[in-house]
Every structure is written in C-alpha cells, then in structure tokens.
Amino acid sequence: MESHEIEQSIWQFLESAILTTENIPQAIVIVLALASALTTRRLLTKTLGQRGEASSGIRRIAIRSADRLLWPISMLVIVGLGLLVLNAFDMNSAALNVLLPLLLSFAAVRLIVYFLRKGIRGGPLLKASENIIAGVIWLILGLHLVGLLPDTLAALDSIGANIGNFRLSLLSGLQIAVLIVVALTLSGWVTHFIEKRLSTSNVITPTTRVGLVKFIKFGLITIAILIVLGSVGFDLSTLAVFGGALGVGLGFGLQRIAANFISGFILILDRSVKPGDVISVGETVGRVQELKSRYIVLHDRDGVDTLIPNENLITSEVINWSYADRIVRLRIPVDVSYSTNLDEAVKIVKGCADASPRVLSSPEPQAWVTDFGDNGITIQLRVWIADPENGFENVRSPIRLAIWRAFKEHNITIPFPQRDLHLQSMSDEMLTTLSKLNAGSAKKDD
C-alpha cells in the first residue's frame, strides 16, 4: 500500500468515526475547556506578576499552585457543564463521559497532594503517601472504565469478620484507612495554620507556643480518629475496655517513653527550659534548638545536635545559663610566682579584660587573689558576658593571650609545677651510681 493511500485511509477513519456532526458539540466543549484553563492560568499569572518584588516567593508558589490545581479544576467544570447540556438535548457525549472521570481523577490527585504537603512535613513519608494515593485513584478509575469497579467492591466487602456488633471487611478497612489519612491530613493542616498564626504573636512566649501547638495537635488527632471510627459504625464504648487493658500493658513496657512524654509537657508548663536557652547537662553545653514530645535538641558549639530525653532534664541537675537573664560571669584563673609584685599583676590581669569585645563594662570586670598554691599565687579574673549562646572559650582565649603578652612585657613569671627531692639516707650502691651519672654528665658538658 502506498503512503498516500495510508494517509487517505486514516483521514477516512477520522471523518467517519470522529469528525462527524454528532461529535462537533463534544469537540466544542473540549476546546472551551482547554481555553478556560489557559485563560485562567494567564489571568492569575498576570495578576500576581503586578505585585512587588518583595512577594516574589509567594507569587511563584501561587503560580505553581495554579498550574497544579486550577487548570484541571476549570476544565472539569466546563466539561461537567457541557455534559449536562448534551445529555439534556439527547446528544452524543461518549467522549465527555470518558474525559470527565479522567479529569476528576487528575484533579483529585492534585488536590490531595496539595493538602498532604500542607499537613505533612516533607520527607519519605510524604513522598510515599503521594505515590500510594495517586496509584489508588488511578486504579479505581481504571476499574470504573472497564466496568469492574462494582464487582471489585463487592468482592472486598465479602471478605471480613465480625468484631462484636461491628463487621470489619477489607472494604471497610480500606475506608477507615482512607478516612484516617484524610482526617490526619486535615488536622495537620489546621495545626500548621495555627502554628503560623501563633509564630507572629508577640504576646505568647516560645515555650507557651510549643505547648499550645502540641496540645492542639494531640487533641485534633484524637478527635479525628474517634470521628472516623464512629462514622463507620464502630462502637466507641469498646474502646474504654480495650484502652484500659492496653494502658496496663503499655504502662510496663513503655514507661520510659511515657515518662519522657509527660516530662516534655512539664518542661513546657513550668518553662524551666525553653527554645533558645543555653544549658549544661552533664558534660554537654549547648543551645536548646527544639522541644520535642520525647526529647530536646541541644546544639553545641561543635555543630553537633545532641538528643537528650526529657526525663533527664527533670530528674538530673541542669544548669540553665539564661534562665533569669542572659548575663553570665566567667572566671579566668592565672598563676604567678611568689616573687611577683601582686599589686602590679592584679592591675595587669584586670586591664586585659577588654581583649574580648563581648566582655561587658557593667558589671565591671574584677581581679582577685584567690589562692596561695604549691607552685604559685592564683589571680582570678571575673568578667561578664550577655550572649552565652555564642560560647565561652572564644572569650577566655583572647584574654589569656593578652595576659600572657602583658606578663612577658613586665617580666612576670607564670610558674609551672616543680618538686624538690630531699634524700635523708642512701645506700653505697646508690651513691656509686649517682657518682657515675654525674661524671658522665660532666664529660658531656666538656
């Protein structure tokens, strides 16, 4: 067959099967749907493009949302209206009957993904949820188009078991799972919205804000699950017995987790430790980054995040360097020899306090003689800083360096440990050995 004959055959098929007067109304509806989608996107892009550069981030997000949401929804509206009109006049609508569920499924996938990204933090869980939900929606659409959806639903509903007065089948289990995902997503979305609103408030402290968000999130999740179980006919009174037995079992196995969870709420309520505080727990010193339900995140000066269980903060000693205020005193000891002029040394040490720009002038730095040690006299410099979250050693180090230089300039000696050994008696063999050692040392000196 020649190429022109193939083209003629294809054109004849299009004229006889598609390009007919019966299909012209459907084609018009599809063209109108595409035009409405393009027009909606252009209008939104133009409107947002007229805003200032300060809102460029919001503008980009809105344009992406328009690309993902508005065009399938606008096409869905036009196709749905066109289908109603064609059916009212008993006109052919086969193409629209296929296109409508496709657009409906596509819009549903985009809407669900949009709400998931608002209610769930980014990560593997979000990506997996998006893929699973999209796959389920397209599977349902495929079963609907081939006419197997009713039989599939009936088969899933036939497999199940009775739990008291409630019958749990595969179909009802899937319904419960879908409703729980929807409820959790909505609760996460509401929590995220409330958290953003609270973050702009200057009245609520960070600790109170964290506590409110945790209480609201926990309450919304609990209410959402109870509503879902009640909507599918589950007897909620059985949860009392089941919850009591489960509580006893988990009380022994998960008592440490429960203790950390309760300790987290105690920390939030008494405000002893809050985000931004500089604390010391054992040998770990750092800034509190986050208060979680089970632990806190402590960020130290090495860039390491340490996760400390909340229970440890309740049961052990914690030094909060910024509990009442952020002004902290640092001690810098230095030893001088017993032959040093102490008045001069104290004045020099005190004058070196301004070597670090972080040292406060009020309260004024002080230098005190604090000890007469075995090897020297200890002078302690005491300075105050107002930013403990920036570390301590980067204050002590320049001051120590300035003290060392000033001592070198004024010939003040920093003693080092030394011991004098006095021998009251010695054997002849030991005396002979020492004499040989002294003789060998004298020859080397010569």
C-alpha positions in Angstrom: 0.0 0.0 0.0 1.3 3.4 -1.0 1.9 6.2 1.6 -0.8 8.4 0.1 -3.2 5.5 0.4 -2.4 5.1 4.1 -3.0 8.8 4.7 -6.3 8.6 2.8 -7.4 5.6 4.9 -6.6 7.4 8.2 -8.4 10.6 7.0 -11.4 8.5 6.0 -11.4 6.9 9.5 -11.3 10.3 11.2 -14.1 11.6 9.0 -16.3 8.6 9.6 -15.6 8.0 13.3 -14.6 11.3 14.9 -15.1 14.3 12.6 -18.9 13.9 12.4 -21.6 16.4 13.1 -22.6 14.3 16.2 -19.1 14.9 17.7 -18.8 18.6 16.9 -20.6 19.7 20.2 -18.2 17.5 22.2 -15.2 19.0 20.4 -16.5 22.5 21.1 -16.9 21.6 24.8 -13.3 20.2 24.9 -11.9 23.3 23.1 -13.8 25.6 25.5 -12.4 23.6 28.5 -8.8 24.0 27.2 -9.3 27.7 26.5 -10.8 28.3 30.0 -7.8 26.5 31.6 -5.3 28.6 29.7 -7.1 31.8 30.3 -7.4 31.2 34.0 -3.7 30.5 34.3 -2.7 33.6 32.3 -5.0 35.8 34.3 -3.7 34.6 37.6 -0.1 34.9 36.4 -0.7 38.4 35.1 -2.4 39.4 38.4 0.4 38.1 40.6 3.0 39.5 38.2 1.8 43.0 39.0 2.8 42.6 42.7 6.1 43.9 44.1 9.4 42.0 44.2 9.0 41.5 47.9 6.3 39.0 47.3 8.2 37.1 44.6 8.3 33.9 46.6 4.6 34.0 47.3 4.0 34.7 43.6 6.0 31.7 42.5 4.2 29.5 44.9 0.8 30.8 43.7 1.7 30.2 40.0 2.8 26.7 40.8 -0.4 26.1 42.6 -2.4 27.4 39.6 -0.5 25.1 37.3 -1.3 22.1 39.5 -4.8 22.9 40.7 -6.7 25.4 38.6 -6.4 24.1 35.1 -7.7 20.6 35.8 -10.5 22.1 38.0 -11.5 24.7 35.4 -11.5 22.0 32.7 -13.6 19.8 34.9 -16.2 22.5 35.5 -16.5 23.2 31.7 -16.7 19.5 30.8 -19.2 18.8 33.5 -21.5 21.7 32.3 -21.1 20.6 28.7 -22.0 17.0 29.6 -25.2 18.3 31.4 -26.2 20.3 28.3 -25.6 17.5 25.8 -27.5 15.0 27.9 -30.4 17.5 28.2 -30.7 17.6 24.4 -30.0 13.8 24.0 -26.8 14.5 22.1 -23.8 12.2 21.8 -21.5 12.6 24.9 -19.3 9.4 24.7 -16.0 11.3 24.7 -17.1 13.6 27.5 -18.2 10.5 29.6 -14.6 9.2 29.3 -12.9 12.6 29.8 -14.9 13.6 32.9 -13.7 10.8 35.2 -10.1 11.3 33.9 -10.2 15.0 34.8 -12.0 14.2 38.1 -9.2 11.7 39.0 -6.5 14.1 37.9 -8.0 17.0 39.9 -8.4 14.7 42.9 -4.8 13.6 42.8 -3.6 17.2 42.6 -5.9 18.4 45.4 -4.9 15.5 47.7 -1.2 16.0 47.1 -1.7 19.8 47.8 -3.4 19.1 51.1 -0.8 16.5 52.0 2.0 18.9 51.5 0.3 21.4 53.7 -0.4 18.9 56.5 2.6 16.6 56.4 6.3 17.7 56.7 8.4 16.9 53.7 10.2 13.6 53.7 9.9 9.9 52.7 6.5 9.6 54.3 5.1 12.4 52.2 6.5 11.0 49.0 5.2 7.5 49.7 1.8 8.8 50.7 1.6 10.8 47.4 2.5 7.8 45.3 0.2 5.4 47.1 -2.8 7.8 46.9 -2.2 8.5 43.2 -1.9 4.8 42.4 -5.1 4.0 44.3 -7.1 6.8 42.5 -5.9 5.7 39.0 -6.6 2.1 39.9 -10.2 3.0 40.8 -10.5 4.9 37.6 -9.2 2.0 35.5 -11.7 -0.4 37.2 -14.5 2.1 36.6 -13.7 2.5 32.9 -13.6 -1.3 32.3 -16.8 -1.9 34.4 -15.1 -4.0 37.1 -15.4 -1.5 40.0 -18.8 -2.8 41.4 -17.6 -6.4 41.3 -14.3 -5.4 42.9 -16.0 -3.6 45.7 -18.4 -6.5 46.3 -15.5 -8.9 46.5 -13.7 -6.8 49.0 -16.8 -6.4 51.1 -17.4 -10.2 51.2 -14.0 -10.8 52.9 -14.2 -9.9 56.6 -15.0 -10.9 60.1 -17.4 -9.7 62.9 -15.9 -7.9 65.9 -18.8 -7.7 68.3 -21.6 -5.8 66.6 -19.2 -4.4 64.0 -18.3 -6.2 60.8 -14.8 -5.5 59.6 -14.2 -6.3 55.9 -11.4 -5.4 53.5 -13.6 -2.7 52.1 -14.5 -1.1 55.4 -10.8 -1.4 56.5 -9.8 0.5 53.3 -12.5 3.1 54.0 -11.2 3.5 57.6 -7.6 3.9 56.4 -8.6 6.5 53.8 -10.7 8.4 56.3 -8.0 8.4 58.9 -5.4 9.7 56.3 -7.8 12.4 55.3 -8.6 13.3 59.0 -4.9 13.3 59.9 -4.0 15.5 56.9 -6.8 18.0 57.8 -5.7 18.1 61.5 -2.1 18.6 60.4 -3.2 21.4 58.1 -5.1 23.1 60.9 -2.2 22.7 63.3 0.2 24.1 60.7 -2.1 27.1 60.2 -2.5 27.7 63.9 1.3 27.4 64.4 2.0 30.0 61.7 -0.5 32.3 63.4 1.0 31.9 66.8 4.5 32.4 65.5 3.6 36.0 64.6 2.3 36.8 68.1 4.5 38.9 70.4 2.3 38.1 73.4 2.8 34.3 73.5 6.2 33.1 74.6 8.1 30.4 72.5 7.5 27.8 75.3 3.8 28.5 75.5 3.6 28.4 71.7 5.2 25.0 71.6 2.9 23.7 74.3 -0.3 25.0 72.7 0.7 23.5 69.3 1.4 20.1 70.9 -1.9 20.1 72.8 -3.9 21.2 69.8 -2.2 18.6 67.5 -2.7 15.8 70.0 -6.4 16.8 70.6 -7.2 17.1 66.8 -5.6 13.8 66.0 -7.6 12.1 68.8 -10.9 13.7 67.8 -10.2 12.9 64.1 -9.7 9.2 64.8 -12.7 9.0 67.1 -14.9 10.7 64.4 -13.7 8.3 61.7 -14.3 5.2 63.9 -17.8 6.5 64.8 -18.7 7.3 61.2 -18.1 3.7 60.0 -20.3 2.2 62.8 -17.6 1.2 65.3 -18.8 1.0 68.9 -16.7 3.5 70.7 -17.7 2.1 74.1 -15.5 -0.9 73.5 -12.5 1.4 73.4 -12.8 2.0 77.1 -12.2 -1.7 77.9 -9.6 -2.0 75.2 -7.9 1.2 76.2 -7.7 0.1 79.9 -6.1 -3.2 79.0 -3.8 -1.6 76.5 -2.8 1.0 79.1 -1.8 -1.6 81.7 0.3 -3.5 79.1 1.9 -0.4 77.7 2.4 1.1 81.2 5.0 -1.5 82.0 6.6 -1.8 78.5 6.7 1.8 77.6 7.0 3.5 81.0 10.2 5.3 80.0 8.6 6.7 76.8 5.6 7.8 78.8 7.9 9.4 81.4 9.7 11.3 78.7 6.3 12.3 77.1 4.9 13.6 80.4 8.3 15.3 81.3 8.1 17.2 78.0 4.7 18.7 79.0 6.1 19.5 82.4 9.0 21.4 80.8 6.6 23.3 78.6 4.3 24.3 81.5 7.0 25.3 84.1 9.1 27.0 81.4 12.3 25.8 83.1 13.9 25.0 79.8 12.7 26.7 76.6 14.0 27.1 73.0 16.9 29.5 72.8 18.2 28.7 76.4 21.9 27.8 76.9 22.0 24.8 79.3 24.6 22.4 80.6 23.5 18.7 81.1 26.5 16.7 82.4 29.4 17.5 80.2 27.2 18.8 77.3 26.8 22.5 76.9 24.7 24.0 74.1 21.7 25.9 72.9 18.2 24.4 73.0 17.1 24.2 69.4 13.7 22.4 69.8 11.5 20.9 72.4 10.1 17.6 71.2 7.5 15.4 72.9 10.2 12.8 73.9 13.5 14.8 73.9 15.1 18.1 73.4 17.6 19.0 70.7 20.8 20.6 72.1 23.1 22.3 69.6 26.6 22.7 70.8 29.5 24.9 69.5 31.0 22.0 67.6 27.8 21.9 65.4 26.6 18.6 67.0 23.0 18.1 67.8 22.6 16.1 71.0 19.1 14.5 71.7 18.6 14.5 75.5 15.5 12.7 76.9 13.1 15.0 78.7 13.2 12.8 81.8 16.9 13.5 82.2 16.1 17.2 82.5 13.5 16.6 85.2 15.5 14.0 87.3 19.1 15.3 87.0 20.8 18.6 87.6 20.6 21.1 84.7 22.5 24.4 84.6 20.4 27.0 82.7 22.8 29.8 81.8 19.9 32.0 80.6 17.1 31.2 82.9 16.6 34.6 84.7 18.6 36.7 82.3 21.3 36.2 79.7 24.2 37.8 81.7 26.8 35.2 82.7 30.0 35.6 84.7 33.2 33.8 83.5 36.2 33.0 85.7 39.7 33.0 84.2 42.4 31.9 86.7 46.1 32.6 86.2 49.1 31.7 88.5 52.1 34.0 89.2 55.3 33.2 91.0 55.8 34.1 94.7 58.4 36.7 93.7 55.8 38.7 91.7 54.6 42.1 92.7 51.0 41.2 93.3 49.5 44.7 93.0 51.1 45.1 89.6 50.0 41.7 88.5 46.3 42.2 89.6 46.2 45.5 87.7 47.6 43.9 84.6 45.2 41.0 84.7 42.2 43.3 85.2 43.3 45.5 82.3 43.4 42.6 79.9 39.6 42.0 80.3 38.9 44.3 77.3 40.8 41.9 75.0 37.4 40.4 74.1 34.7 42.7 72.7 32.0 40.5 74.2 33.0 41.5 77.8 30.5 43.9 79.4 31.7 47.1 81.0 28.9 46.9 83.5 29.1 44.9 85.7 32.8 45.8 85.8 35.5 43.1 85.4 37.2 42.2 88.7 40.5 40.6 89.5 41.1 38.9 92.9 43.9 37.0 94.6 42.1 33.7 95.4 44.7 31.2 96.5 48.3 30.6 97.6 49.1 27.3 95.9 52.0 24.9 96.0 53.6 26.4 92.8 52.4 30.0 92.8 49.7 32.5 93.7 46.4 32.3 91.9 44.8 35.5 90.5 41.2 35.1 89.2 39.8 37.4 86.6 36.0 37.6 86.6 34.2 39.1 83.6 30.5 39.3 82.4 29.0 38.5 79.0 25.4 38.8 77.7 25.5 36.2 74.9 26.3 32.7 76.4 24.9 31.0 73.3 28.0 32.2 71.4 30.3 30.2 73.6 32.8 30.7 76.4 36.2 29.7 75.2 36.2 32.3 72.5 36.1 34.9 75.3 38.7 33.2 77.6 41.2 32.6 74.8 41.9 36.2 73.7 42.0 37.3 77.4 44.5 34.6 78.3 46.6 35.6 75.3 46.6 39.3 76.3 47.6 38.3 79.9 50.5 36.2 78.6 51.8 39.0 76.4 51.5 41.6 79.3 53.3 39.2 81.7 56.1 38.8 79.1 56.4 42.6 78.7 56.6 43.1 82.5 58.8 40.1 83.2 56.2 38.3 85.3 56.7 34.6 85.5 53.9 32.1 85.2 55.1 29.1 87.4 55.0 25.5 86.4 54.8 22.5 88.7 58.2 21.5 90.2 59.3 19.4 93.2 62.4 19.4 95.4 63.6 15.9 96.4 65.4 15.5 99.8 67.2 12.2 100.4 67.8 11.5 104.1 69.7 8.3 103.6 71.3 6.4 100.7 73.0 3.1 100.1 76.6 2.8 98.9 75.4 1.2 95.7 73.1 4.2 95.0 75.9 6.7 95.8 78.2 4.9 93.3 75.6 5.0 90.6 74.9 8.7 91.2 78.6 9.5 91.1 79.0 7.7 87.7 76.0 9.6 86.3 77.4 12.9 87.5 80.8 12.1 86.0 79.2 11.2 82.6 77.2 14.4 82.6 80.3 16.5 83.3 82.2 14.9 80.4 79.3 15.7 78.1 79.4 19.3 79.2 83.1 19.5 78.5 
